[in-house]
Amino acid sequence: MIFFVEAPLTGSGLSALAWAVAQGIDAALVTTDPAKYRGAVGAEVLPGLAGRGRLYVVETTEGEAVPAGLLDAAREHTGSGRPGVVCATDRHLLFAAALAEAIGAPFAPVEAVRTFRDKRRARELYEKLGIPSPRWAEARTADELRAFAEDTGRPVVLKNARGTGSLDVLLCRTPEEAVAAYGTLTAGDLYLDGELMAEEYVSGPLYSLETLVTDGRCRHLGVTDRQLGPRPAFCEVSYTFPVRVPERAEARMRAAVETLVEATGIAQGMLHTEFILTDGDEAVVVEVNARTGGGLLSLMMNDCLTVPVPELLCSAALGRPVADPRHNGSCSSTVTVYAPRAGRLSRVHGLAEAGDGPHVVQVVRGAAPGDEVRAAGDYRGAVGQIRTRAGSANLALNAALAAARDVVVEVTG
């Protein structure tokens, strides 16, 4: 039996759970509110799960406290078979790890999730293991941040130590900008009540390595490139899978991930690890996420691999033989459409029509007229996403960009 702990509300949604149900796998969803998935991909399976007693509604899916009732049900239904746990959302990983630990399912250990969910602890681990990583410091006060910025003599990145999706991340080119950014971020509520840290800014192209871990062994599925919007923010505007990087650079990315998996004892699951590639094919780790990549990346990988991601996830979770995933010759890109500024969304011209463009396979609407939208600062500002599939990475990206250029977003207020 597989327990899916929550799921993305957008992007791939409940598609992995729906795949498992369609294959006859005994699968369950653990959630605080099934209604929040109304309209999500794969939500059509929820009534059937509820009817079979496979929909577990709990008070919270954050933190390490797993309700006794859920544990009792899990132990009753898993019987002698190996249970599995799957989780694709950052804020629920700690709950998933605690559940897995309690029922004897292979997953990332609780301590590993704690480390990767706190970027300061993660940086300490990278340093200990000799993995290239930016210089960093605590930023508990504006004076502490100013001192770090002055000492580096270079631009710094101020970020939430528990952030995700480019939330609460700003580039600061001078100590004065750093102090101003500190005031901006501390004036509001930081995601997950996180604390601020500062890192020396590393310039270079951003990539991620997608990895499946089975029984503690890594299977690297491919590299994704990622294009970011204008500074001082770090929102992603497009990403393509799979792409080629120099062999030495990819070898260093793989070695870093394998070192981390061995050091932290991760037994099973997906890893989405981001790197900046610098001169000399150096791979500087940005962050490690013990989950699949966000947005539409899982669906893009389905487009391009001979084995779909849900099959990989479920086979690994249940300890079944995992088919060898290979690239099938296709490449996929996603371009995110943002509002030109913050305000109330008035109209979006051309987003639906973008679905008729060459090589476009999916258009996802992220906001509706009347919604309050943000400027292009993080993933919350997305008005829509356009996914393509083509015979090369370049063609897939350019087809998505061409479709996005015909979309016009109008904002009032």
Backbone hydrogen bonds in HBPLUS format (Angstrom, degrees):
<---DONOR---> <-ACCEPTOR-->    atom                        ^
c    i                          cat <-CA-CA->   ^        H-A-AA   ^      H-
h    n   atom  resd res      DA  || num        DHA   H-A  angle D-A-AA Bond
n    s   type  num  typ     dist DA aas  dist angle  dist       angle   num
A0084-GLY N   A0001-MET O   2.85 MM  83  6.13 151.4  1.93 155.2 155.0     1
A0002-ILE N   A0026-ASP O   2.96 MM  24  6.48 153.9  2.03 152.3 160.5     2
A0028-ALA N   A0002-ILE O   2.87 MM  26  6.23 148.8  1.97 164.9 173.4     3
A0003-PHE N   A0084-GLY O   2.82 MM  81  6.13 162.0  1.85 144.6 146.9     4
A0086-VAL N   A0003-PHE O   3.00 MM  83  6.30 159.6  2.04 149.2 150.2     5
A0004-PHE N   A0028-ALA O   2.81 MM  24  6.02 178.5  1.81 161.5 161.5     6
A0030-VAL N   A0004-PHE O   2.85 MM  26  6.09 165.1  1.87 161.5 161.5     7
A0005-VAL N   A0086-VAL O   2.92 MM  81  6.27 162.8  1.95 167.6 173.3     8
A0006-GLU N   A0030-VAL O   2.91 MM  24  5.89 153.6  1.98 155.9 164.6     9
A0013-GLY N   A0010-THR O   3.21 MM   3  5.37 152.3  2.29 134.8 127.8    10
A0015-SER N   A0012-SER O   3.02 MM   3  5.74 161.1  2.06 143.9 149.8    11
A0014-LEU N   A0041-VAL O   2.68 MM  27  5.55 143.3  1.82 162.5 163.1    12
A0018-ALA N   A0014-LEU O   2.87 MM   4  6.13 161.2  1.91 158.0 164.1    13
A0019-TRP N   A0015-SER O   2.93 MM   4  6.09 151.8  2.01 143.4 150.7    14
A0020-ALA N   A0016-ALA O   3.04 MM   4  6.31 159.9  2.09 146.9 151.7    15
A0021-VAL N   A0017-LEU O   3.00 MM   4  6.30 161.4  2.04 153.6 158.1    16
A0022-ALA N   A0018-ALA O   2.97 MM   4  6.17 160.8  2.01 148.2 153.5    17
A0023-GLN N   A0019-TRP O   3.02 MM   4  6.29 137.6  2.21 145.3 156.6    18
A0023-GLN N   A0020-ALA O   3.16 MM   3  5.16 129.5  2.43  94.6 107.9    19
A0025-ILE N   A0020-ALA O   3.02 MM   5  5.28 153.4  2.09 162.1 154.0    20
A0024-GLY N   A0021-VAL O   3.01 MM   3  5.21 161.7  2.04 110.1 114.8    21
A0029-LEU N   A0054-ARG O   3.03 MM  25  6.50 152.1  2.11 159.4 163.1    22
A0056-TYR N   A0029-LEU O   2.87 MM  27  6.13 161.8  1.90 163.6 168.7    23
A0031-THR N   A0056-TYR O   2.96 MM  25  6.34 162.7  1.99 162.7 167.6    24
A0058-VAL N   A0031-THR O   2.94 MM  27  6.13 152.9  2.01 140.6 149.5    25
A0036-LYS N   A0033-ASP O   3.23 MM   3  5.92 157.2  2.29 118.0 123.1    26
A0037-TYR N   A0034-PRO O   3.10 MM   3  5.86 165.8  2.12 121.9 126.3    27
A0038-ARG N   A0035-ALA O   3.10 MM   3  5.50 163.2  2.13 117.9 119.0    28
A0040-ALA N   A0037-TYR O   2.85 MM   3  5.16 165.7  1.87 131.5 134.6    29
A0043-ALA N   A0040-ALA O   3.16 MM   3  5.51 161.7  2.19 135.6 133.5    30
A0045-VAL N   A0042-GLY O   3.30 MM   3  6.31 174.9  2.30 128.5 129.1    31
A0046-LEU N   A0043-ALA O   3.14 MM   3  5.71 165.4  2.17 119.3 123.5    32
A0049-LEU N   A0045-VAL O   3.07 MM   4  6.36 155.7  2.13 154.0 161.5    33
A0050-ALA N   A0046-LEU O   2.91 MM   4  6.15 163.9  1.93 158.9 162.9    34
A0051-GLY N   A0047-PRO O   2.94 MM   4  6.19 155.4  2.00 147.8 154.5    35
A0052-ARG N   A0048-GLY O   3.12 MM   4  6.35 135.2  2.33 140.4 151.3    36
A0052-ARG N   A0049-LEU O   3.12 MM   3  5.18 132.0  2.36  97.2 110.0    37
A0054-ARG N   A0049-LEU O   2.78 MM   5  4.79 168.4  1.79 150.7 146.6    38
A0053-GLY N   A0050-ALA O   3.18 MM   3  5.16 163.1  2.21 104.7 108.9    39
A0070-LEU N   A0067-PRO O   3.16 MM   3  5.43 123.1  2.50 101.9 114.8    40
A0071-LEU N   A0067-PRO O   3.14 MM   4  6.52 160.0  2.18 151.3 157.1    41
A0072-ASP N   A0068-ALA O   2.86 MM   4  6.11 160.1  1.90 154.0 159.3    42
A0073-ALA N   A0069-GLY O   3.04 MM   4  6.22 161.1  2.07 143.8 148.8    43
A0074-ALA N   A0070-LEU O   2.85 MM   4  6.02 157.8  1.89 149.6 156.3    44
A0075-ARG N   A0071-LEU O   2.95 MM   4  6.14 163.2  1.98 151.9 155.6    45
A0076-GLU N   A0072-ASP O   2.96 MM   4  6.12 149.9  2.05 144.3 153.2    46
A0077-HIS N   A0073-ALA O   3.00 MM   4  6.14 160.2  2.04 152.1 155.9    47
A0078-THR N   A0074-ALA O   3.02 MM   4  5.97 145.7  2.14 146.0 154.1    48
A0081-GLY N   A0078-THR O   3.06 MM   3  5.75 133.4  2.29 150.8 150.0    49
A0092-HIS N   A0089-THR O   3.19 MM   3  5.69 154.6  2.26 114.2 121.7    50
A0093-LEU N   A0090-ASP O   3.16 MM   3  5.45 169.3  2.17 115.1 118.5    51
A0096-ALA N   A0092-HIS O   3.04 MM   4  6.31 162.6  2.08 151.4 156.6    52
A0097-ALA N   A0093-LEU O   2.84 MM   4  6.06 156.2  1.89 150.5 156.7    53
A0098-ALA N   A0094-LEU O   2.98 MM   4  6.19 155.9  2.03 144.8 151.3    54
A0099-LEU N   A0095-PHE O   2.87 MM   4  6.12 158.3  1.91 153.3 159.4    55
A0100-ALA N   A0096-ALA O   2.89 MM   4  6.07 165.1  1.91 149.4 153.7    56
A0101-GLU N   A0097-ALA O   2.93 MM   4  6.09 159.8  1.98 145.5 151.2    57
A0102-ALA N   A0098-ALA O   3.01 MM   4  6.17 153.2  2.08 143.5 150.5    58
A0103-ILE N   A0099-LEU O   3.05 MM   4  6.31 147.5  2.16 152.7 160.7    59
A0104-GLY N   A0100-ALA O   2.93 MM   4  5.79 113.4  2.39 143.4 157.3    60
A0105-ALA N   A0100-ALA O   2.83 MM   5  4.61 155.4  1.89 138.8 140.7    61
A0267-ALA N   A0107-PHE O   3.26 MM 160  5.27 171.2  2.27 127.3 126.3    62
A0112-ALA N   A0109-PRO O   3.02 MM   3  5.21 120.8  2.38 101.4 116.1    63
A0113-VAL N   A0109-PRO O   3.07 MM   4  6.45 159.5  2.11 157.6 163.1    64
A0114-ARG N   A0110-VAL O   2.90 MM   4  6.19 163.1  1.93 155.7 160.6    65
A0115-THR N   A0111-GLU O   3.05 MM   4  6.23 154.7  2.11 141.5 148.1    66
A0116-PHE N   A0112-ALA O   2.98 MM   4  6.29 169.1  2.00 157.0 158.3    67
A0117-ARG N   A0113-VAL O   2.87 MM   4  5.88 146.9  1.98 151.7 160.1    68
A0118-ASP N   A0115-THR O   3.22 MM   3  5.43 152.7  2.29 103.9 112.0    69
A0121-ARG N   A0118-ASP O   3.03 MM   3  5.50 115.1  2.47 110.8 124.8    70
A0122-ALA N   A0118-ASP O   2.99 MM   4  6.27 157.4  2.04 153.9 161.1    71
A0119-LYS N   A0161-ALA O   2.82 MM  42  4.89 173.1  1.83 147.3 147.0    72
A0123-ARG N   A0119-LYS O   2.97 MM   4  6.05 153.9  2.04 134.8 141.1    73
A0124-GLU N   A0120-ARG O   3.09 MM   4  6.41 155.7  2.16 147.1 153.4    74
A0125-LEU N   A0121-ARG O   3.04 MM   4  6.34 150.0  2.14 143.6 151.6    75
A0125-LEU N   A0122-ALA O   3.05 MM   3  5.03 115.8  2.47  93.9 109.7    76
A0126-TYR N   A0122-ALA O   2.89 MM   4  6.26 161.0  1.93 157.0 161.8    77
A0127-GLU N   A0123-ARG O   3.00 MM   4  6.22 163.6  2.03 151.1 155.2    78
A0128-LYS N   A0124-GLU O   3.00 MM   4  6.20 157.0  2.06 143.6 150.1    79
A0129-LEU N   A0125-LEU O   2.96 MM   4  6.20 150.6  2.05 152.7 160.3    80
A0130-GLY N   A0126-TYR O   2.97 MM   4  6.05 110.2  2.47 138.7 155.4    81
A0131-ILE N   A0126-TYR O   2.91 MM   5  4.97 157.5  1.96 149.6 148.2    82
A0130-GLY N   A0127-GLU O   3.17 MM   3  5.09 154.2  2.24  99.0 106.8    83
A0285-VAL N   A0132-PRO O   3.02 MM 153  6.30 155.8  2.08 156.0 150.5    84
A0200-GLU N   A0135-ARG O   2.79 MM  65  5.42 162.9  1.82 158.6 160.6    85
A0137-ALA N   A0198-ALA O   2.88 MM  61  5.39 145.7  1.99 152.8 156.5    86
A0198-ALA N   A0137-ALA O   2.95 MM  61  5.39 169.5  1.96 162.8 164.5    87
A0139-ALA N   A0196-LEU O   3.27 MM  57  5.36 140.8  2.43 138.5 127.6    88
A0145-LEU N   A0141-THR O   3.06 MM   4  6.36 155.2  2.13 146.5 153.1    89
A0146-ARG N   A0142-ALA O   2.85 MM   4  6.09 160.7  1.89 149.9 155.3    90
A0147-ALA N   A0143-ASP O   2.99 MM   4  6.16 160.1  2.03 146.9 151.8    91
A0148-PHE N   A0144-GLU O   3.17 MM   4  6.43 155.2  2.24 142.5 148.6    92
A0149-ALA N   A0145-LEU O   2.95 MM   4  6.22 165.2  1.97 156.9 160.8    93
A0150-GLU N   A0146-ARG O   2.87 MM   4  6.06 159.9  1.91 154.4 159.8    94
A0151-ASP N   A0147-ALA O   2.94 MM   4  6.03 150.2  2.03 141.9 150.3    95
A0152-THR N   A0148-PHE O   2.98 MM   4  6.21 155.6  2.04 153.1 158.3    96
A0153-GLY N   A0149-ALA O   3.19 MM   4  6.25 152.8  2.26 140.6 147.7    97
A0201-TYR N   A0155-PRO O   3.00 MM  46  5.53 169.1  2.01 139.7 137.5    98
A0156-VAL N   A0172-CYS O   2.87 MM  16  5.33 157.9  1.92 155.9 157.7    99
A0172-CYS N   A0156-VAL O   2.79 MM  16  5.33 162.9  1.82 173.2 176.0   100
A0157-VAL N   A0199-GLU O   2.70 MM  42  5.12 160.0  1.74 151.4 158.7   101
A0199-GLU N   A0157-VAL O   2.89 MM  42  5.12 150.6  1.98 139.9 149.7   102
A0158-LEU N   A0170-LEU O   2.91 MM  12  5.38 160.4  1.94 167.3 165.8   103
A0170-LEU N   A0158-LEU O   2.93 MM  12  5.38 159.8  1.97 154.8 161.5   104
A0159-LYS N   A0197-MET O   2.97 MM  38  5.59 170.7  1.98 162.3 164.9   105
A0197-MET N   A0159-LYS O   2.90 MM  38  5.59 153.1  1.97 160.0 168.9   106
A0160-ASN N   A0168-ASP O   3.06 MM   8  5.55 128.2  2.34 140.4 153.7   107
A0163-GLY N   A0160-ASN O   3.11 MM   3  4.96 170.5  2.12 110.8 111.2   108
A0161-ALA N   A0195-GLU O   2.72 MM  34  5.62 176.6  1.72 169.6 170.8   109
A0167-LEU N   A0164-THR O   3.06 MM   3  5.61 160.2  2.10 117.3 123.5   110
A0379-TYR N   A0165-GLY O   3.34 MM 214  5.71 167.3  2.36 160.4 161.5   111
A0171-LEU N   A0232-PRO O   2.82 MM  61  4.60 146.3  1.94 125.4 136.6   112
A0178-ALA N   A0174-THR O   2.99 MM   4  6.29 151.3  2.08 149.3 157.9   113
A0179-VAL N   A0175-PRO O   3.04 MM   4  6.34 155.8  2.10 148.5 153.2   114
A0180-ALA N   A0176-GLU O   3.05 MM   4  6.32 160.1  2.09 148.1 153.7   115
A0181-ALA N   A0177-GLU O   2.84 MM   4  6.03 158.2  1.88 149.7 155.7   116
A0182-TYR N   A0178-ALA O   2.90 MM   4  6.10 149.0  2.00 144.1 153.0   117
A0183-GLY N   A0179-VAL O   3.12 MM   4  6.43 152.9  2.19 144.6 150.7   118
A0184-THR N   A0180-ALA O   3.04 MM   4  6.39 151.3  2.13 144.6 152.8   119
A0185-LEU N   A0181-ALA O   2.94 MM   4  6.18 168.1  1.95 158.4 159.5   120
A0186-THR N   A0182-TYR O   2.97 MM   4  6.00 160.7  2.01 149.6 155.4   121
A0187-ALA N   A0183-GLY O   3.14 MM   4  5.97 123.8  2.47 133.5 144.7   122
A0193-ASP N   A0190-LEU O   2.94 MM   3  5.15 139.4  2.11 142.2 134.0   123
A0194-GLY N   A0191-TYR O   3.08 MM   3  5.92 148.0  2.19 122.3 127.8   124
A0277-LEU N   A0205-PRO O   3.10 MM  72  5.82 158.0  2.15 161.2 166.3   125
A0226-ARG N   A0206-LEU O   3.10 MM  20  5.57 147.8  2.21 160.8 152.1   126
A0207-TYR N   A0275-PHE O   2.90 MM  68  5.37 168.5  1.91 160.8 164.2   127
A0275-PHE N   A0207-TYR O   2.76 MM  68  5.37 165.2  1.78 155.2 158.5   128
A0208-SER N   A0224-THR O   2.83 MM  16  5.14 149.7  1.92 147.1 154.7   129
A0224-THR N   A0208-SER O   2.82 MM  16  5.14 164.2  1.85 152.8 158.2   130
A0209-LEU N   A0273-THR O   2.82 MM  64  5.31 155.0  1.88 149.1 153.7   131
A0273-THR N   A0209-LEU O   3.18 MM  64  5.31 173.0  2.18 147.5 147.8   132
A0210-GLU N   A0222-GLY O   3.01 MM  12  5.66 178.7  2.01 175.8 176.2   133
A0221-LEU N   A0210-GLU O   2.78 MM  11  5.50 155.9  1.83 153.3 161.1   134
A0211-THR N   A0271-LEU O   2.97 MM  60  5.03 166.2  1.99 152.4 154.3   135
A0271-LEU N   A0211-THR O   2.76 MM  60  5.03 152.5  1.84 151.1 155.9   136
A0212-LEU N   A0219-ARG O   2.84 MM   7  5.07 171.8  1.85 148.3 148.8   137
A0219-ARG N   A0212-LEU O   2.72 MM   7  5.07 147.3  1.82 152.0 162.7   138
A0213-VAL N   A0269-GLY O   2.70 MM  56  5.21 164.5  1.73 164.2 169.4   139
A0269-GLY N   A0213-VAL O   3.05 MM  56  5.21 141.4  2.20 146.3 138.7   140
A0214-THR N   A0217-ARG O   2.91 MM   3  5.27 157.2  1.97 149.7 153.2   141
A0217-ARG N   A0214-THR O   2.90 MM   3  5.27 165.4  1.92 117.4 122.2   142
A0216-GLY N   A0267-ALA O   2.87 MM  51  4.18 154.7  1.93 124.3 123.2   143
A0243-VAL N   A0223-VAL O   2.95 MM  20  5.61 143.5  2.08 142.2 151.8   144
A0225-ASP N   A0240-THR O   3.03 MM  15  5.44 151.3  2.12 150.1 155.0   145
A0240-THR N   A0225-ASP O   3.12 MM  15  5.44 146.8  2.24 134.9 144.2   146
A0227-GLN N   A0238-SER O   2.86 MM  11  5.23 170.1  1.87 148.3 151.6   147
A0237-VAL N   A0227-GLN O   2.81 MM  10  5.73 166.9  1.82 150.6 155.2   148
A0229-GLY N   A0235-CYS O   2.80 MM   6  5.54 155.2  1.86 162.2 169.8   149
A0336-THR N   A0237-VAL O   2.88 MM  99  5.11 164.5  1.91 136.5 141.3   150
A0239-TYR N   A0334-THR O   3.01 MM  95  5.56 142.6  2.15 146.4 157.3   151
A0334-THR N   A0239-TYR O   2.93 MM  95  5.56 150.3  2.02 155.9 165.5   152
A0241-PHE N   A0332-SER O   2.86 MM  91  5.44 158.8  1.91 158.9 166.0   153
A0332-SER N   A0241-PHE O   2.78 MM  91  5.44 168.1  1.79 161.2 164.7   154
A0249-ALA N   A0246-PRO O   2.97 MM   3  5.29 118.1  2.37 105.3 120.6   155
A0250-GLU N   A0246-PRO O   3.00 MM   4  6.36 164.6  2.02 162.8 167.2   156
A0251-ALA N   A0247-GLU O   2.87 MM   4  6.02 155.8  1.93 148.6 156.0   157
A0252-ARG N   A0248-ARG O   3.08 MM   4  6.28 147.4  2.19 140.1 147.9   158
A0253-MET N   A0249-ALA O   3.00 MM   4  6.33 151.6  2.08 147.3 155.5   159
A0254-ARG N   A0250-GLU O   2.86 MM   4  6.10 166.7  1.88 155.4 158.4   160
A0255-ALA N   A0251-ALA O   2.93 MM   4  6.07 159.5  1.97 142.5 148.6   161
A0256-ALA N   A0252-ARG O   3.02 MM   4  6.14 155.8  2.08 143.5 149.3   162
A0257-VAL N   A0253-MET O   3.12 MM   4  6.42 164.5  2.15 153.3 156.6   163
A0258-GLU N   A0254-ARG O   2.92 MM   4  6.12 167.8  1.93 157.7 161.3   164
A0259-THR N   A0255-ALA O   2.93 MM   4  6.04 153.6  2.00 145.0 152.0   165
A0260-LEU N   A0256-ALA O   3.03 MM   4  6.28 155.5  2.09 146.7 153.1   166
A0261-VAL N   A0257-VAL O   2.90 MM   4  6.15 159.0  1.94 155.6 161.2   167
A0262-GLU N   A0258-GLU O   3.07 MM   4  6.20 164.4  2.09 146.1 150.2   168
A0263-ALA N   A0259-THR O   2.96 MM   4  6.09 158.0  2.00 145.1 151.8   169
A0264-THR N   A0260-LEU O   2.96 MM   4  5.99 151.6  2.04 147.9 154.0   170
A0265-GLY N   A0261-VAL O   2.97 MM   4  5.80 127.4  2.25 140.6 151.4   171
A0266-ILE N   A0261-VAL O   3.35 MM   5  5.31 142.3  2.50 137.2 144.0   172
A0272-HIS N   A0289-ASN O   2.87 MM  17  5.08 163.3  1.90 151.2 156.8   173
A0289-ASN N   A0272-HIS O   2.99 MM  17  5.08 145.2  2.12 128.9 139.5   174
A0274-GLU N   A0287-GLU O   2.90 MM  13  5.44 155.1  1.97 161.2 167.7   175
A0286-VAL N   A0274-GLU O   2.76 MM  12  5.27 178.3  1.76 141.9 141.7   176
A0276-ILE N   A0284-VAL O   2.84 MM   8  5.15 155.2  1.90 144.4 151.9   177
A0284-VAL N   A0276-ILE O   2.91 MM   8  5.15 173.7  1.91 155.2 153.0   178
A0278-THR N   A0282-GLU O   2.96 MM   4  5.21 159.4  2.00 145.1 151.8   179
A0297-LEU N   A0294-GLY O   3.27 MM   3  6.00 162.9  2.30 135.4 137.4   180
A0299-LEU N   A0296-LEU O   3.05 MM   3  5.40 117.6  2.46 106.5 121.2   181
A0300-MET N   A0296-LEU O   2.93 MM   4  6.23 153.1  2.01 154.2 163.0   182
A0301-MET N   A0297-LEU O   2.86 MM   4  6.12 155.4  1.92 153.7 159.8   183
A0302-ASN N   A0298-SER O   3.00 MM   4  6.31 146.6  2.11 140.1 149.4   184
A0303-ASP N   A0299-LEU O   3.11 MM   4  6.44 143.2  2.25 139.7 148.9   185
A0303-ASP N   A0300-MET O   3.04 MM   3  5.05 121.1  2.40  93.5 108.4   186
A0304-CYS N   A0301-MET O   3.03 MM   3  5.11 135.6  2.23  98.9 111.3   187
A0305-LEU N   A0301-MET O   2.97 MM   4  5.92 127.6  2.25 157.2 166.1   188
A0328-ASN N   A0304-CYS O   2.90 MM  24  5.49 159.2  1.94 135.2 139.9   189
A0306-THR N   A0326-ARG O   2.78 MM  20  5.41 143.4  1.92 151.3 163.1   190
A0311-GLU N   A0308-PRO O   3.12 MM   3  5.50 121.2  2.49 106.9 120.3   191
A0312-LEU N   A0308-PRO O   3.18 MM   4  6.57 156.1  2.24 150.6 157.8   192
A0312-LEU N   A0309-VAL O   3.03 MM   3  5.02 112.5  2.50  97.8 114.2   193
A0313-LEU N   A0309-VAL O   2.87 MM   4  6.13 165.1  1.90 164.1 167.7   194
A0314-CYS N   A0310-PRO O   2.92 MM   4  6.04 170.2  1.93 152.8 155.4   195
A0315-SER N   A0311-GLU O   2.93 MM   4  5.90 164.2  1.95 147.0 152.2   196
A0316-ALA N   A0312-LEU O   3.02 MM   4  6.03 163.5  2.05 146.1 151.2   197
A0317-ALA N   A0313-LEU O   2.94 MM   4  6.06 158.6  1.98 145.9 152.5   198
A0318-LEU N   A0314-CYS O   3.01 MM   4  6.12 155.3  2.07 149.4 154.7   199
A0319-GLY N   A0315-SER O   3.02 MM   4  5.95 113.4  2.48 137.4 152.4   200
A0320-ARG N   A0315-SER O   2.89 MM   5  4.82 140.9  2.04 148.1 150.0   201
A0319-GLY N   A0316-ALA O   3.31 MM   3  5.16 152.1  2.39  96.4 104.6   202
A0331-CYS N   A0390-ALA O   2.81 MM  59  5.46 153.6  1.88 158.5 164.1   203
A0390-ALA N   A0331-CYS O   2.89 MM  59  5.46 158.9  1.93 154.4 161.4   204
A0333-SER N   A0388-THR O   3.22 MM  55  5.29 144.3  2.36 120.1 130.0   205
A0388-THR N   A0333-SER O   2.82 MM  55  5.29 157.2  1.87 153.7 160.4   206
A0335-VAL N   A0386-ILE O   2.95 MM  51  5.33 153.7  2.02 144.7 151.6   207
A0386-ILE N   A0335-VAL O   2.93 MM  51  5.33 157.2  1.98 149.1 156.6   208
A0337-VAL N   A0384-GLY O   2.77 MM  47  5.12 174.0  1.77 150.3 152.4   209
A0383-VAL N   A0337-VAL O   2.74 MM  46  5.58 167.6  1.76 161.8 165.4   210
A0384-GLY N   A0337-VAL O   3.34 MM  47  5.12 149.5  2.44 136.9 137.3   211
A0343-GLY N   A0373-VAL O   3.06 MM  30  5.55 158.3  2.11 147.6 148.8   212
A0373-VAL N   A0343-GLY O   2.76 MM  30  5.55 169.7  1.77 170.3 174.0   213
A0344-ARG N   A0412-THR O   2.85 MM  68  5.26 165.1  1.87 156.0 157.7   214
A0412-THR N   A0344-ARG O   2.90 MM  68  5.26 166.4  1.92 149.4 151.6   215
A0345-LEU N   A0371-ASP O   2.76 MM  26  5.47 169.2  1.77 169.8 167.2   216
A0370-GLY N   A0345-LEU O   2.72 MM  25  5.28 164.9  1.74 147.9 152.1   217
A0346-SER N   A0410-GLU O   2.81 MM  64  5.35 166.0  1.83 145.7 147.0   218
A0347-ARG N   A0410-GLU O   3.41 MM  63  5.15 153.1  2.49 120.4 127.2   219
A0410-GLU N   A0347-ARG O   2.85 MM  63  5.15 175.0  1.86 162.8 161.4   220
A0349-HIS N   A0408-VAL O   2.78 MM  59  4.99 163.7  1.81 158.3 157.8   221
A0408-VAL N   A0349-HIS O   2.91 MM  59  4.99 155.9  1.97 139.3 147.4   222
A0354-ALA N   A0350-GLY O   2.98 MM   4  6.01 128.8  2.25 134.8 146.4   223
A0354-ALA N   A0351-LEU O   3.16 MM   3  5.13 134.2  2.38  93.9 106.5   224
A0355-GLY N   A0352-ALA O   3.09 MM   3  5.78 156.6  2.15 114.8 121.0   225
A0356-ASP N   A0353-GLU O   2.95 MM   3  5.65 166.5  1.97 121.2 125.5   226
A0357-GLY N   A0354-ALA O   3.02 MM   3  5.34 164.6  2.04 114.1 118.3   227
A0360-VAL N   A0357-GLY O   3.22 MM   3  5.53 166.7  2.24 126.9 128.3   228
A0389-ARG N   A0359-HIS O   2.91 MM  30  5.49 149.6  2.00 151.5 160.7   229
A0361-VAL N   A0387-ARG O   2.88 MM  26  5.85 162.9  1.91 146.5 152.4   230
A0362-GLN N   A0387-ARG O   3.32 MM  25  5.08 149.3  2.42 142.4 137.2   231
A0387-ARG N   A0362-GLN O   2.85 MM  25  5.08 174.4  1.85 154.8 156.7   232
A0364-VAL N   A0385-GLN O   2.83 MM  21  5.05 166.6  1.85 151.0 155.5   233
A0385-GLN N   A0364-VAL O   2.81 MM  21  5.05 148.0  1.91 142.3 151.6   234
A0366-GLY N   A0383-VAL O   2.64 MM  17  4.54 159.4  1.68 125.6 124.3   235
A0371-ASP N   A0368-ALA O   2.91 MM   3  5.68 161.3  1.95 151.2 153.9   236
A0377-GLY N   A0375-ALA O   2.74 MM   2  5.70 120.7  2.09 118.0 100.8   237
A0381-GLY N   A0378-ASP O   3.07 MM   3  6.02 173.5  2.08 131.4 133.5   238
A0382-ALA N   A0379-TYR O   3.29 MM   3  5.78 167.4  2.30 118.2 119.2   239
A0396-ALA N   A0392-SER O   3.00 MM   4  6.18 162.3  2.03 150.2 155.4   240
A0397-LEU N   A0393-ALA O   3.01 MM   4  6.18 165.3  2.04 150.7 154.3   241
A0398-ASN N   A0394-ASN O   2.97 MM   4  6.12 169.5  1.98 151.9 155.3   242
A0399-ALA N   A0395-LEU O   2.89 MM   4  5.92 150.7  1.98 146.1 153.8   243
A0400-ALA N   A0396-ALA O   3.15 MM   4  6.35 154.5  2.22 143.0 149.3   244
A0401-LEU N   A0397-LEU O   2.90 MM   4  6.18 159.9  1.94 154.4 160.5   245
A0402-ALA N   A0398-ASN O   2.89 MM   4  5.96 155.6  1.95 141.0 147.8   246
A0403-ALA N   A0399-ALA O   3.08 MM   4  6.27 158.1  2.13 143.1 148.5   247
A0404-ALA N   A0400-ALA O   2.96 MM   4  6.16 156.0  2.02 146.0 153.0   248
A0405-ARG N   A0401-LEU O   2.96 MM   4  6.15 144.4  2.09 146.8 155.4   249
A0406-ASP N   A0403-ALA O   3.29 MM   3  5.68 150.5  2.38 106.2 114.0   250
A0407-VAL N   A0404-ALA O   3.05 MM   3  5.36 164.9  2.07 114.4 118.1   251
